[in-house]
Amino acid sequence: MLIEYKIAESDEFSKKLTHRDYIKLSNKIKNFVYPQLKENPFYGKNIKKLKGKYNDIYRYRIGNFRLFYTVDNDKIIVIIIDIRKRKDSYKSK
């Protein structure tokens, strides 16, 4: 039996999607990215696990943007943490 992960969005991520820089990505995320993450959040051509102190976080590449998420295997859920432009993605806030 194939397990399908559920998707949960952080408040910060949901708020960002309404910003003009990210609004165009909203449909792509909901219709293309989420189905891939529901099927397999660990492997894909645009998925990479981060290293170092962020080793429990994954990133999904969407053009010049990076979607960051973590996976809770016990609850079978993908938690979308944040989305950022590539140039700002790996800088500390």
Secondary structure, DSSP 8 states (H G I E B T S, - for coil): -----EEEE-HHHHHHTTSTTTTTHHHHIIIIIHHHHHH-SS--TTEEE--GGGTT-EEEEETTEEEEEEEETTTTEEEEEEEEEGGGTTS--
